Amino acid sequence: MKTIIRLILVLSVGGLAYFALQAKPQAPMSTSEKKPTPPQKKIVKTDAEWKEILTPEQYRIARQGGTERPDGEVYKQFKKQGSGTYYCAGCNAELFSSKVKFDSRCGWPSFYDPSKAKNVKSITDIDGRRVEVKCAVCDAHLGHVFTGEGFNTPTDKRYCINGTVLKFVPDKK
């Protein structure tokens, strides 16, 4: 009986440790008072170069197609931000304006249209069910775009974006 209890305790503690190690902290959405210098051309870097400029969480999302946890600190920060512009954390390309952000209650930053359409590209996922959103300048994974969900927006689209891969610059007052 004691052996079974010990085994259950070991498995329970081991399971908790496993899940604790899997939970990666979210890198905060960076905020700057200064507008970043936009890229002049397509950006191509090695993995080592990306790892030098991105946090581990930004790298996991932007370069490996990951997703941040819903309703995390980054999302709470996003909801509090006033007017401004959102840029790619990898290359400083302008992506979205706060004028088109809305609360979709999905747990991730939502926009209904890019502010610079040429900097945002959409690609149908391999399974054909979702449409991935990428930075057209550095090919960073940003999130997904959904249409026809019934949100009262001018485009009937929801760009569901990982806030960790965005830089926010507030409008000057």
Stockholm file with secondary structure:
# STOCKHOLM 1.0

chainA/1-173         MKTIIRLILVLSVGGLAYFALQAKPQAPMSTSEKKPTPPQKKIVKTDAEWKEILTPEQYRIARQGGTERPDGEVYKQFKKQGSGTYYCAGCNAELFSSKVKFDSRCGWPSFYDPSKAKNVKSITDIDGRRVEVKCAVCDAHLGHVFTGEGFNTPTDKRYCINGTVLKFVPDKK
#=GR chainA/1-173 SS CHHHHHHHHHHHHHHHHHHHHHCCCCCCCEECSSCCCCCSSCCCCCHHHHHHHSCHHHHHHHTTCCCCCTTCHHHHHHHHCCSEEEEETTTCCEEEEGGGEECCSSSSCEESSCSSGGGEEEEECTTSSCEEEEETTTCCEEEEEEECSCCCSSSCEEEEECGGGEEEEECCC
#=GC SS_cons         CHHHHHHHHHHHHHHHHHHHHHCCCCCCCEECSSCCCCCSSCCCCCHHHHHHHSCHHHHHHHTTCCCCCTTCHHHHHHHHCCSEEEEETTTCCEEEEGGGEECCSSSSCEESSCSSGGGEEEEECTTSSCEEEEETTTCCEEEEEEECSCCCSSSCEEEEECGGGEEEEECCC
//
